[in-house]
Amino acid sequence: MTAAVDSLLEPLDNIPETSNQSEYSLIEPLHNPQETAKTTETREIRSSSTTLELAARDVRMVLDQQRERTQTLTTKLNILFVTNGALLTSLIISRLLFIPSPLSIAEILGFLINFTLLINAFLPRQEAVSPNLEDTKFLERYLVLPPEEYQLQMLVNLTQTYNANRQRLEDVSLSLKYSAYVTWVIALILLTHVVAAFFVQGIELK
């Protein structure tokens, strides 16, 4: 009876060793350093590509805001032209501009300065555009680049475009700012001129 039990237990002695070997053989591939390095590199590439896409979106958003500012300055330019035209028309109709006096001389000088500023703001300026399609080597230079290098180069070009157009907009904005101040001075002189003319006329009638 004891011999039969021993004969039944003998195969059980080899089971742990076999199961351990199969367990170790399954765990070893999970710690492969090459696959871990590839996974890390793939994540870095995806992260870099996502960052470039976000940066490109933000730069284009800033350029859109710059275009909106250009439209706003154009609207201000039109308003100042109309306002000065109305003031000049009022002086011509009232004939106060043709009466020699210090006020009429100040009004003439004010209109000369103001229209000079407005014309300076109205004059066309060279606007930077990126990418420059007039460059015949554009396709040869950029289409051979990898996607990430292409996006990076476009970011650099868009940044340079923004800086170039920013100086142009600053010049226009400064001219319109001075023109608004001169328009206010002209309106004040015109009001003073009208009041003085009626006051003098009232004294003469008396």
Phi, psi and omega in degrees: 000317178295322179294322180294319179296319179296323180292330178283331182276341184301314181296337182290339181290337182269351185291314181299321182294318180292317180294324178295320180296317180292325179295315179295324181291334178278331184278330186303315181297336181291341181251029179289117182293332181292317178293324177296318179294320179296319179297318179296318180295320178297319178296321179295320179295317179296320179296318179295317179296319178296320179297318179296320179295319178295318179295318178297320178296318181293320180295317178295327177295319178294321178295323176296320176296325178294321177295321177297323178294324177299317178295323178295317179295324177296320177296317178298321179299316179296320179296317180293323176298314181295318181297314180292326176296321179293319178296318180294321178296320179298318179293322181291318180294319180284350180063010178291335181290336184266358178268117183298123178193161177301326180292318179293323177295318178296323179293318179297315178297320179298317179294321178299314180296318185293314180293331175295317178295319181292320178294322177298322177286333183278335183302137180293143178236151180294123181256130180281139179227137179227134358283152181278103183284349176287342178283115183291340181266012181298311181296320181293329185276323189258328184288344178274354182279151171295159184305317183292318178294324178297313178298321179295319179293323177294323176299318179296317180295318180293324177295316177296323178297316179299315181295320179294316180286334179296319179296322178296317180292325178296321178297314179296316181297321180293319178297318180291327178296312178295323180296323178295320178295317181294322178299318178297319179295319179297317179298322178292318178295319180298317179297318178297320180296317181295314180297318180295320181295315179292326179292317178293319179297323179293323178293321180293323179294328178288000000 
